[in-house]
Amino acid sequence: MKHPIVCALLTAGLSIAATTASHAAVPRLDVAGISKYVYPDNRRCNLTATPAYMPDGETYLQVSADGKKIISYNTADGKETATIFDSATTRENKLPGDIEGFTLSPDASKLLVWTGSEPVYRRSSKARYYIFEIKRNILRPLSKDSDRQQAPLFSPDSRMVAFVTGNNIHIRKWDYDTEVEVTTDGSHGKIINGIPDWTYEEEFSAVCSMAWSPDNATLCYLRYDEEQVPWYSLPIYKGYCDADDRYALYPGTFTYKYPVAGEKNSTVTLHSYDVDNRKTKNITLPDSRIEYIPRIGFGGSDSERLIVTTLNRDQNRMEVYSVNPRSTVSKSIIVEEAGNGWLNPMTYEDMRLQDNGIILFSERSGWNHLYLYSYTGQMLRQLTSGDFDVTDYYGTDAAGAVYYQAEPSTGKPSDALNRAVYRLNTKNNKTEALTPAEGWASAEFTPAKNYFTLCYSTAATPPVYTLCNSKNRTVRTLADNAGYAAEYAGAPVKEFFTISSDGNELNAYMVKPAGFDPSRRYPVIMWQYSGPGSQEVYNRWAMDWDIYAATQGFLVVCVDGRGTGGRGAAFRNIVYKQLGRYETIDQINAARHIASLPYVNPDAIGIAGWSYGGYETLMCATDGSAPYAAAVAVAPVTSWRFYDTVYSERFMLTPQQNASGYDSSAPLERAGSLKCPLLLMYGTADDNVHPENTIEFVSRLQEAGMDCDVLMFPNMNHSINGCGSRRVVYAKMIDFFRRNLK
């Protein structure tokens, strides 16, 4: 058996001194050839710097190209109207660096500008924030007492900003130029006020846990007691990417709280702070089943109506409360329960609190649709219906028209490939498609809904961004990506088809090799993600490694098996409490179908994936009937017992409730059944899918007298990004398949 460390060095492309007189050439990866196909070189013009629209939607603000100014533009014609902020001319203070971003205050009188940002976790960051008063040209630091702040939040009257530093909430009062402490008990690894812990941020997409009352008198917030949550530590090295000399001789440690499946979560409590008398009240919710509070927010203009969204630990029951933050009295107004499965996270993460009521996503019909509720909990009307999923909600205009994104409804599996933007006239209940049924469309609306930016692409055409008015007429083209499209002219294009597995029609795409010859037999790379509710097969532009692989003579296939999204709740929920079972059946059936095609080499089929896709790769490669000649798993989960509570338990319940399910769904427990050569890759600082997953799997292989290749990326997180590392991942994967798919 090859020693695993030697194996890792060989795989990483490093040389080892030979014992013979001559030395073999150092292996090199084709990172240059693949670079333009993978991040960051494959980035198109995607308008990621979303304009900050003024309340009337007629003008918007953007940072200048040199990062020194914030400029106002006319929405209709895009012409510059004024310089709102100039770093060189501000009074009282100067910004210590380029503008990295800004937020417009509710009344458009101030800007919150930041620089010097530092990432915390996946979505959160700390930065040096400054408040800029537009009319007086005055710039002042958000805090005089702390270097960096997190999650700043304007009060509705724009005269105060709540923010977090050192796990405590502070309020900056602009009129008095003062800073007030709201909480003082914040402590690393113990108490967090106003911002979420790691698990809430990662799995509930939360970055701020505060809400101002409409009358500016009360600040409500969540407090996370994580003292009983176990610590998790990751080593930090000097590394090659942003090298840190502090760890040149001795590694450091990144330590944080991470609850694995079945273990204790943070205890989350709700509180209200009276700005005038500086008193805090504890708000107790009446149901002992509450484990999570994913969202809080005030409903409409009523300052005595805080809407609190709660979940049980199994995440199949949501209860929404209306809470008076002054009296602390709460009332249950909505209960939403899943059938045989879990609640779609959109139900509690994407609830919208509007003046006319609550917009709720629900799968009660078997498909994801929009419902309008009153603030007393009465269901006023179902806004959308049919055998299709609504996938985004853009808002309601002054006339009551509802804008949303959804799959076109023809009753075919291929509906899931496309997304269109729709407008529902609630007065006559007529729905109008604002975009074609084929392709992928999304929209960003101005606050007044008088304009929207439309993004539209297909698998064969890069995105075109257009500005449209409320009548759906194109005002101007913002970006057509013509130069980007020309750069990839002639590149292989995805072809869509379906595959049958156990009586289910599965959506799939194929990228044929450049210069495809149907009389030849090609090696195949099957790429997949397969996670619950996910989707990889869609009719939108995505220039990535798979196109490059096709230029190198591979046929690339991707299949969305059972459990994936866009096909309704029943199709997705079949994987409940048994992750990996049906996904594996479908991927293996798909591989057998592909192997039967006349232009495929049936003995040269590989499978690969990242994260959940890495997990499913290992499930497939360790199956008794695995038809693969090679497998590549990047940052894979190898046992759901290693992964966090919220994600694992949403689909599997706890290990205490479903021990057999956890065992049967773990590649770790079947490592000895590995059927093909395997390459594992991971980042040593992955705070999401910990390196433990890979290390323990390798340990099981060694126990079984088996071998694999391993490539680690020092100090890289789950994304393995930075200093060209992403292209190394895919170049190594293609090199591995080139050597093993013959």
C-alpha atoms as one frame of an Amber mdcrd trajectory, in Angstrom:
protein
   0.000   0.000   0.000   1.332   3.431  -0.957   2.024   5.570   2.098  -0.726
   8.222   2.316   1.660  11.129   2.812   3.675  10.141  -0.245   0.364   9.764
  -2.070  -0.645  13.299  -1.121   2.653  14.782  -2.271   2.501  13.001  -5.585
  -1.055  14.146  -6.152  -0.185  17.725  -5.301   2.318  17.778  -8.138   5.427
  17.976  -5.900   8.641  16.144  -6.641  10.142  13.453  -4.455  13.830  12.578
  -4.795  14.257   9.497  -6.913  16.587   6.681  -5.877  17.829   6.155  -9.439
  20.443   8.191 -11.238  17.901  10.080 -13.297  15.077  12.175 -11.895  11.557
  12.228 -13.263  10.239  15.571 -14.455   8.118  17.468 -11.963   4.440  16.951
 -12.890   2.663  20.138 -13.906  -1.027  20.910 -14.030  -2.607  22.835 -16.885
  -3.713  25.708 -14.660  -3.086  28.240 -17.422  -5.375  26.485 -19.885  -8.262
  26.158 -17.465  -7.973  29.595 -15.868 -10.354  31.478 -18.153 -13.063  28.887
 -17.530 -13.101  29.021 -13.714 -13.395  31.658 -11.011 -12.289  34.404 -10.989
 -11.317  34.671 -14.674 -14.693  33.436 -15.921 -16.541  36.320 -14.296 -18.858
  38.192 -16.613 -20.297  41.667 -16.173 -23.072  40.758 -13.750 -23.861  44.111
 -12.117 -22.934  42.757  -8.698 -22.661  46.348  -7.438 -26.426  46.765  -7.138
 -27.397  50.444  -7.389 -28.757  52.134  -4.274 -31.995  53.651  -5.491 -33.428
  56.803  -4.012 -36.958  56.291  -2.597 -38.683  57.541  -5.754 -36.616  55.246
  -7.993 -35.781  58.061 -10.407 -32.124  58.290  -9.370 -29.567  55.902  -7.947
 -26.140  56.023  -6.320 -22.983  54.081  -7.155 -19.325  54.082  -6.139 -16.989
  55.556  -8.749 -14.480  53.314 -10.511 -11.578  54.686  -8.443 -13.389  53.993
  -5.142 -13.131  57.635  -4.040 -16.606  59.007  -4.780 -20.288  58.135  -4.621
 -22.123  59.509  -7.627 -25.807  60.040  -8.390 -27.220  58.950 -11.757 -30.523
  59.393 -13.511 -32.228  56.000 -13.651 -33.849  56.424 -17.051 -30.796  57.485
 -19.068 -27.886  56.586 -16.764 -26.403  60.076 -16.930 -24.463  61.442 -13.971
 -26.380  64.060 -12.013 -24.183  64.875  -9.021 -21.297  63.796  -6.816 -22.844
  62.945  -3.468 -19.686  61.924  -1.610 -16.066  62.816  -2.361 -13.375  61.376
  -0.102 -11.129  64.361  -0.767 -13.584  67.064   0.317 -15.510  65.693   3.325
 -15.580  67.830   6.465 -14.318  66.801   9.931 -12.877  63.424   8.844 -11.398
  61.658   5.829 -12.142  58.050   4.888  -8.971  55.970   5.609  -9.075  53.964
   2.393 -11.207  53.383  -0.667 -14.978  53.074  -0.451 -15.811  49.373  -0.229
 -19.557  49.877   0.029 -22.311  52.078   1.377 -25.898  52.036   2.628 -28.433
  54.807   2.065 -30.443  55.889   5.102 -34.253  55.469   4.985 -34.842  59.187
   4.430 -31.934  59.441   1.969 -30.235  62.145   4.056 -27.199  60.085   5.094
 -24.858  57.396   3.910 -23.210  54.670   5.916 -19.844  54.207   4.185 -17.311
  51.495   4.963 -13.721  50.543   4.306 -11.172  48.126   5.756 -13.555  45.166
   5.866 -12.507  41.832   7.368 -14.504  38.625   6.831 -15.957  36.870   9.861
 -17.774  33.872   8.371 -19.309  33.177   4.963 -21.707  36.146   4.873 -20.562
  38.416   7.689 -17.754  40.931   7.987 -16.436  43.690  10.207 -15.440  47.061
   8.777 -14.596  50.657   9.616 -17.937  52.406   9.194 -18.527  56.128   8.815
 -21.734  58.173   8.772 -21.897  60.832   6.083 -24.472  63.614   6.229 -25.104
  64.533   2.613 -26.307  68.153   2.881 -23.628  69.226   5.390 -20.828  67.139
   3.833 -19.876  65.893   7.311 -18.146  62.537   7.792 -17.848  60.975  11.241
 -16.841  57.505  12.425 -19.728  55.295  13.417 -17.930  54.554  16.689 -15.261
  56.464  18.529 -14.550  53.546  20.840 -14.110  50.564  18.496 -11.958  50.042
  15.422 -14.418  47.906  13.443 -18.144  47.301  13.692 -20.620  44.746  12.425
 -24.220  44.711  11.136 -25.020  48.461  11.338 -28.738  49.239  11.089 -30.305
  52.683  10.566 -33.330  53.639  12.625 -36.407  54.421  10.487 -35.949  58.185
  11.050 -32.265  57.912  10.033 -31.111  59.650  13.223 -29.600  56.574  14.915
 -27.578  53.524  13.938 -27.505  50.306  15.945 -24.415  48.154  15.486 -22.442
  45.380  17.149 -18.878  45.376  18.393 -17.329  42.893  20.800 -20.603  40.884
  20.757 -22.443  43.856  22.281 -25.010  46.204  20.748 -24.353  49.948  20.640
 -26.475  52.809  19.345 -24.920  55.845  17.700 -27.161  58.921  18.060 -26.320
  61.378  15.299 -28.125  64.422  16.716 -26.153  64.308  19.965 -22.949  62.774
  18.578 -23.118  60.130  21.314 -22.756  56.365  21.571 -24.821  54.275  23.990
 -24.267  50.689  25.101 -27.403  48.575  24.819 -25.805  45.369  26.121 -22.668
  44.699  28.172 -22.656  40.917  28.670 -21.284  39.986  25.241 -18.317  37.651
  25.435 -16.438  35.552  22.888 -17.625  31.953  22.972 -20.347  32.769  25.486
 -22.838  35.527  24.665 -23.588  37.175  21.312 -26.028  40.089  21.097 -27.622
  41.351  17.890 -25.757  39.178  15.389 -26.150  35.439  14.756 -23.833  32.641
  15.783 -22.049  30.562  13.129 -24.927  28.115  12.675 -27.625  30.764  12.222
 -25.496  32.641   9.717 -24.582  29.530   7.730 -27.932  27.733   7.712 -30.520
  30.525   8.131 -28.643  33.090   5.978 -28.777  35.616   8.816 -26.273  38.441
   9.364 -28.241  40.791  11.626 -30.512  39.913  14.554 -31.910  43.364  15.345
 -35.077  45.264  14.391 -36.078  48.898  14.953 -39.666  49.783  15.767 -41.311
  52.135  13.227 -41.520  54.910  15.846 -37.757  54.636  16.571 -38.451  54.157
  20.285 -37.547  50.468  20.585 -34.759  48.231  19.386 -35.543  44.512  19.504
 -32.796  41.927  19.272 -31.864  38.291  19.694 -29.315  37.114  22.239 -27.362
  33.897  21.579 -26.016  32.004  24.582 -23.491  29.606  23.054 -21.555  28.776
  26.205 -22.695  25.143  26.190 -21.949  24.648  22.482 -18.693  22.683  22.016
 -15.622  24.419  20.615 -14.188  23.396  17.276 -10.569  24.155  16.329  -8.816
  24.341  12.961  -5.054  24.787  12.501  -3.756  27.913  10.781  -0.438  27.810
   8.923   1.776  30.416   7.310   0.477  29.216   3.959   1.155  30.393   0.427
  -1.928  32.562  -0.076  -1.776  35.792   1.958   1.074  34.217   3.929   1.101
  35.017   7.643   4.597  35.026   9.155   3.187  34.693  12.667   2.771  30.997
  11.928   6.059  30.437  10.085   7.360  28.006  12.721   4.374  27.106  14.872
   0.784  26.800  13.592  -1.944  28.932  15.096  -5.540  27.927  15.772  -8.929
  29.191  14.666 -11.465  28.181  17.302 -15.202  28.748  17.237 -18.473  27.220
  18.426 -19.886  24.528  16.147 -22.770  22.233  17.178 -22.683  18.895  15.348
 -25.857  16.882  14.750 -27.603  15.919  17.954 -25.577  18.259  20.172 -26.616
  21.432  21.985 -27.420  24.578  20.018 -27.120  28.131  21.254 -29.992  29.160
  23.486 -31.646  32.077  21.705 -33.788  34.624  23.550 -35.724  37.712  22.493
 -35.360  41.176  24.071 -36.549  44.753  23.603 -34.629  47.911  24.491 -36.354
  51.237  25.206 -34.196  53.975  23.672 -35.436  56.771  25.961 -35.265  55.102
  29.372 -32.507  52.650  28.403 -34.366  49.717  29.911 -34.294  46.186  28.518
 -37.174  43.741  28.706 -37.015  39.996  28.258 -39.713  38.568  25.995 -40.731
  34.983  26.700 -42.466  33.017  23.969 -45.015  30.477  25.224 -44.102  27.285
  23.334 -41.444  24.981  24.781 -40.975  23.382  21.358 -39.234  26.491  20.023
 -35.607  25.738  19.167 -34.830  28.421  16.587 -35.825  32.046  15.922 -34.689
  32.594  12.310 -36.242  36.054  11.822 -37.659  39.065  13.653 -39.128  42.236
  12.125 -41.850  44.817  12.644 -45.024  44.400  10.633 -46.114  47.483   8.757
 -46.190  50.760  10.681 -47.307  49.367  14.035 -44.599  49.725  16.697 -46.470
  47.332  18.969 -46.319  44.511  16.431 -43.033  42.661  16.284 -43.328  39.578
  14.076 -41.266  36.684  15.406 -40.702  33.536  13.329 -39.920  30.342  15.263
 -39.073  26.723  14.431 -39.027  23.477  16.343 -35.791  21.497  16.314 -37.079
  19.077  13.666 -37.748  22.104  11.399 -41.110  20.764  10.270 -43.218  23.236
  12.273 -43.100  27.025  12.057 -45.065  29.242  14.415 -45.266  32.987  13.871
 -45.960  35.309  16.794 -47.096  38.895  16.988 -45.351  40.419  20.011 -45.868
  43.738  21.765 -42.290  44.688  22.708 -43.473  47.084  25.409 -45.892  44.806
  27.255 -44.028  41.643  26.104 -47.400  39.996  25.379 -47.255  37.578  22.451
 -49.926  35.996  20.285 -49.594  33.107  17.856 -50.904  34.149  14.435 -49.653
  31.563  11.906 -48.707  27.899  12.172 -47.205  26.166   9.147 -46.376  22.466
   9.254 -44.681  20.197   6.741 -46.185  16.900   5.671 -43.722  14.058   5.336
 -40.540  16.077   5.293 -39.146  19.452   6.291 -40.341  22.997   5.797 -38.851
  24.688   2.775 -36.434  27.305   4.224 -38.094  29.935   2.026 -41.132  29.638
   4.294 -39.361  31.207   7.264 -36.393  32.956   5.657 -38.242  34.808   2.877
 -41.443  35.861   4.628 -42.173  39.516   3.720 -43.763  41.991   6.106 -45.714
  44.583   4.120 -48.172  47.340   4.970 -51.062  45.209   3.702 -50.007  42.015
   5.481 -47.608  39.088   5.396 -46.471  37.407   2.191 -45.804  33.758   2.975
 -44.209  31.009   0.880 -45.889  27.653   1.483 -45.724  24.159  -0.023 -49.059
  23.068   1.449 -50.318  22.264  -2.068 -47.198  20.251  -2.888 -45.710  23.200
  -4.784 -44.141  26.424  -3.492 -46.639  29.282  -3.741 -47.390  32.738  -2.374
 -50.089  33.468   0.197 -51.239  36.766   1.697 -52.060  36.849   5.429 -53.368
  39.627   7.634 -51.423  40.547  10.763 -54.106  38.861  12.817 -53.282  35.581
  11.117 -56.173  35.381   8.652 -55.322  33.970   5.237 -56.627  36.658   2.874
 -55.886  34.988  -0.445 -53.669  32.547  -2.293 -51.756  34.626  -4.799 -50.291
  31.904  -7.022 -51.284  28.323  -7.765 -50.489  25.440 -10.104 -48.035  22.598
 -10.567 -44.925  24.778 -10.505 -42.704  26.391  -7.889 -42.503  30.106  -7.214
 -38.805  30.732  -6.612 -38.612  34.436  -5.717 -40.847  37.314  -4.689 -39.966
  40.841  -5.806 -42.674  42.869  -4.097 -46.015  44.572  -4.626 -46.491  47.970
  -6.279 -48.819  50.793  -5.274 -51.590  49.393  -7.488 -51.416  46.004  -5.794
 -49.644  44.154  -8.616 -47.434  41.306  -7.375 -44.074  40.562  -9.012 -42.394
  37.181  -8.698 -40.147  34.612 -10.350 -41.394  31.116 -11.134 -41.005  28.123
 -13.398 -43.146  28.205 -16.526 -46.013  25.767 -16.100 -46.420  23.144 -18.818
 -46.462  20.069 -16.602 -43.132  18.755 -17.934 -39.961  17.981 -15.957 -38.164
  20.435 -18.247 -40.119  23.304 -16.652 -37.555  23.212 -13.856 -34.822  24.221
 -16.322 -36.300  27.692 -16.818 -37.317  30.736 -14.782 -39.512  33.632 -15.869
 -40.577  36.879 -14.216 -44.310  37.421 -13.768 -46.719  40.168 -12.751 -50.015
  39.299 -11.098 -52.798  41.879 -11.320 -54.646  41.242  -8.071 -57.673  43.225
  -9.236 -58.562  40.901 -12.104 -56.368  37.961 -11.039 -54.580  37.885 -14.387
 -50.933  36.884 -14.643 -48.606  38.368 -17.233 -45.225  36.872 -18.156 -42.659
  39.662 -18.417 -39.977  37.397 -19.913 -39.809  34.395 -22.271 -40.786  30.971
 -20.933 -37.467  29.472 -22.030 -34.261  30.688 -20.467 -33.493  32.090 -17.040
 -34.752  35.520 -15.978 -34.435  37.398 -12.696 -35.208  40.972 -11.706 -34.212
  43.742  -9.283 -36.878  46.396  -8.652 -36.659  49.993  -7.493 -38.408  50.729
  -4.168 -41.325  52.330  -6.035 -41.483  49.449  -8.563 -41.385  52.015 -11.380
 -38.256  50.417 -12.873 -36.605  47.039 -12.756 -33.323  45.583 -13.937 -33.899
  42.404 -15.893 -31.217  39.753 -16.242 -31.840  37.143 -18.934 -29.645  34.342
 -20.271 -29.774  30.841 -21.684 -27.262  28.014 -21.582 -25.981  29.238 -24.963
 -26.102  33.028 -24.452 -24.482  35.096 -21.660 -26.649  37.390 -19.527 -28.047
  40.602 -20.929 -29.049  43.253 -18.386 -31.760  45.684 -19.378 -33.569  48.449
 -17.530 -37.339  48.210 -17.939 -40.131  50.503 -16.806 -43.355  49.573 -15.070
 -44.992  48.906 -18.438 -42.298  46.293 -19.182 -40.786  48.403 -21.924 -37.032
  48.391 -22.303 -35.583  51.766 -21.332 -31.949  50.926 -22.061 -29.435  48.106
 -22.105 -27.162  48.159 -19.073 -24.763  45.396 -20.126 -24.934  42.970 -23.018
 -21.741  41.008 -22.286 -20.955  41.088 -26.019 -17.207  41.054 -25.432 -17.540
  38.250 -22.943 -19.666  36.247 -25.381 -17.109  36.754 -28.148 -14.344  35.428
 -25.907 -16.163  32.086 -25.625 -17.495  31.929 -29.166 -17.294  28.373 -30.428
 -17.125  26.850 -26.953 -19.068  23.600 -26.452 -22.706  24.146 -25.433 -24.897
  22.216 -23.005 -27.546  19.939 -24.491 -30.549  19.084 -22.315 -32.280  15.716
 -22.140 -34.003  13.414 -19.630 -33.004  10.083 -18.120 -35.356   7.525 -16.583
 -34.576   6.113 -13.137 -37.006   3.886 -11.244 -39.860   5.336 -13.289 -38.813
   8.963 -12.706 -37.819  11.305 -15.517 -34.689  13.166 -14.426 -33.410  16.356
 -16.012 -29.860  16.212 -17.358 -27.403  18.064 -19.522 -24.484  16.899 -21.636
 -21.484  18.837 -22.922 -19.984  17.028 -25.877 -16.268  17.201 -26.635 -15.047
  19.812 -29.069 -15.088  18.366 -32.580 -17.482  15.648 -31.456 -17.362  12.530
 -33.633 -20.283  10.114 -33.011 -18.207   7.226 -34.315 -15.712   7.596 -31.446
 -16.071   6.467 -27.835 -15.397   9.183 -25.276 -14.554   9.154 -21.569 -17.275
  10.669 -19.373 -17.150  12.865 -16.274 -20.440  12.861 -14.375 -20.700  16.012
 -12.278 -23.439  16.506  -9.702 -24.363  18.257  -6.471 -27.541  16.324  -5.576
 -28.305  18.160  -2.309 -31.910  18.524  -1.098 -33.648  21.327  -2.975 -30.583
  22.119  -5.092 -30.414  22.365  -8.859 -27.522  22.005 -11.296 -29.418  21.402
 -14.542 -30.830  24.717 -15.737 -31.135  26.737 -18.911 -28.936  29.678 -17.982
 -25.413  30.738 -18.748 -22.679  29.135 -16.672 -19.168  29.154 -18.096 -17.140
  26.808 -15.908 -14.680  23.925 -15.751 -17.059  21.522 -17.542 -16.774  23.492
 -20.777 -13.002  23.337 -20.525 -13.169  19.584 -19.865 -15.122  19.197 -23.108
 -12.357  21.012 -24.973  -9.974  18.400 -23.564 -11.864  15.449 -25.024 -14.219
  14.587 -22.160 -17.963  14.220 -22.401 -19.464  15.875 -19.313 -22.884  14.854
 -17.970 -24.882  16.268 -15.055 -28.126  14.745 -13.724 -30.471  16.202 -11.103
 -31.768  13.141  -9.283 -34.548  12.765  -6.769 -34.259  15.134  -3.831 -33.276
  18.120  -5.962 -35.375  21.242  -6.427 -37.795  22.678  -8.936 -39.944  19.547
  -9.107 -42.278  19.996  -6.145 -42.184  18.826  -2.539 -42.843  15.118  -3.145
 -39.928  14.773  -5.581 -37.632  16.489  -3.085 -38.841  14.973   0.196 -38.330
  11.347  -0.837 -34.819  11.647   0.630 -36.162  12.515   4.107 -34.339  10.629
   6.871 -32.310   8.660   4.302 -29.927  11.010   2.543 -27.838   9.417  -0.156
 -30.129   6.489  -0.870 -32.223   7.654  -3.819 -29.581  10.097  -5.001 -27.171
   7.167  -5.393 -29.725   4.989  -7.167 -30.408   7.779  -9.641 -26.762   8.635
 -10.316 -25.843   4.985 -10.892 -28.853   4.445 -13.156 -27.848   7.566 -15.070
 -24.267   6.288 -15.409 -25.537   3.003 -16.821 -27.700   4.841 -19.325 -24.781
   7.007 -20.402 -22.577   3.909 -20.691 -25.054   2.447 -23.205 -24.662   5.335
 -25.654 -22.714   4.395 -28.793 -20.268   7.298 -28.462 -19.353   6.564 -24.810
 -16.540   4.371 -23.532 -18.463   2.324 -20.914 -15.236   1.526 -19.074 -14.221
   5.175 -18.685 -16.950   6.861 -16.628 -15.946   9.036 -13.693 -17.999  10.872
 -11.065 -17.180  14.082  -9.207 -18.717  16.688  -6.923 -18.042  19.377  -4.330
 -19.502  19.577  -0.789 -22.801  17.656  -0.943 -21.668  16.646  -4.409 -18.476
  15.293  -2.849 -20.580  13.391  -0.346 -22.705  11.885  -3.102 -19.586  11.045
  -5.107 -18.385   8.911  -2.193 -21.814   7.317  -1.767 -21.748   6.313  -5.428
 -18.114   5.192  -5.482 -18.664   2.925  -2.450 -21.870   1.367  -3.739 -21.712
  -2.351  -4.467 -22.740  -1.851  -8.078 -20.663   1.259  -8.749 -19.879   1.482
 -12.500 -17.188   4.151 -12.158 -13.567   4.009 -13.239 -12.548   6.989 -11.074
 -14.020   9.451  -8.574 -13.116  12.927  -7.307 -14.664  14.341  -4.119 -13.974
  17.938  -3.056 -14.690  18.949   0.559 -17.041  15.998   1.100 -19.213  15.222
   4.101 -18.419  11.638   5.083 -20.865  11.346   7.990 -23.783  13.609   8.854
 -22.795  13.082  12.493 -19.875  15.432  11.745 -22.036  18.196  10.255 -23.975
  20.993  11.932 -27.307  20.602  13.699 -29.534  22.752  11.502 -28.606  21.279
   8.132 -28.200  17.642   9.193 -31.319  17.506  11.342 -33.499  19.308   8.814
 -33.255  16.240   6.585 -32.246  13.462   8.996 -33.637  14.468  12.422 -31.104
  13.938  15.216 -28.821  10.884  15.471 -30.739   9.999  18.626 -33.980   9.892
  16.612 -32.560   8.272  13.469 -29.370   6.359  14.286 -29.825   3.796  11.510
 -30.420   6.550   8.971 -27.179   8.270   9.927 -25.282   4.995   9.670 -26.667
   3.966   6.280 -26.136   7.459   4.836 -22.454   7.711   5.817 -19.713   7.026
   3.243 -17.482   6.612   6.287 -19.262   3.355   7.149 -18.709   1.908   3.653
 -15.220   3.190   2.863 -13.925  -0.362   2.585 -16.237  -0.897  -0.389 -14.551
   1.762  -2.535 -14.694   0.496  -6.134 -12.363   2.820  -8.039  -9.365   5.164
  -7.804 -10.257   8.172  -5.670  -8.960  11.721  -5.350  -9.956  13.738  -2.269
  -9.382  17.519  -2.024 -10.118  19.881   0.845  -9.123  23.145   2.524  -7.406
  22.833   5.885  -9.394  25.816   7.250 -12.833  24.666   6.083 -15.153  25.864
   8.869 -18.168  24.385   7.079 -17.307  20.803   6.082 -14.433  20.159   8.422
 -11.222  18.407   7.276 -12.158  15.737   9.817 -14.553  14.345   7.200 -11.755
  13.618   4.744  -9.211  12.554   7.356 -11.532  10.034   8.970 -12.487   8.614
   5.573  -8.817   8.159   4.672  -8.319   6.473   8.046 -11.059   3.968   7.232
  -9.467   3.271   3.861  -6.151   2.593   5.550  -7.883   0.280   8.013  -9.218
  -1.670   5.028  -5.761  -1.779   3.410  -6.844   0.594   0.661  -5.358   3.669
  -0.965  -6.424   7.045  -2.340  -4.915  10.325  -3.495  -5.292  13.438  -1.344
  -4.623  17.103  -2.143  -4.972  19.657   0.643  -5.092  23.444   0.338  -3.442
  25.214   3.291  -5.625  27.765   5.095  -8.383  27.526   2.478 -12.026  27.441
   3.496 -14.893  25.522   1.922 -14.734  27.555  -1.303 -11.005  26.886  -1.882
 -10.593  30.290  -3.465  -7.801  32.829  -3.680  -4.282  32.902  -5.182  -5.407
  30.765  -8.107  -6.373  27.813  -5.924  -9.759  27.257  -7.601  -8.150  26.549
 -10.950  -5.766  24.089  -9.263  -8.788  22.146  -7.960 -10.277  21.674 -11.409
  -6.969  21.245 -13.223  -6.060  18.472 -10.781  -9.473  16.869 -11.195  -9.181
  16.795 -14.983  -5.608  15.515 -14.745  -6.776  12.714 -12.428  -9.552  11.719
 -14.821  -7.188  11.909 -17.791  -4.929   9.354 -16.111  -7.724   7.049 -14.941
 -10.404   7.196 -17.638  -8.715   5.289 -20.453
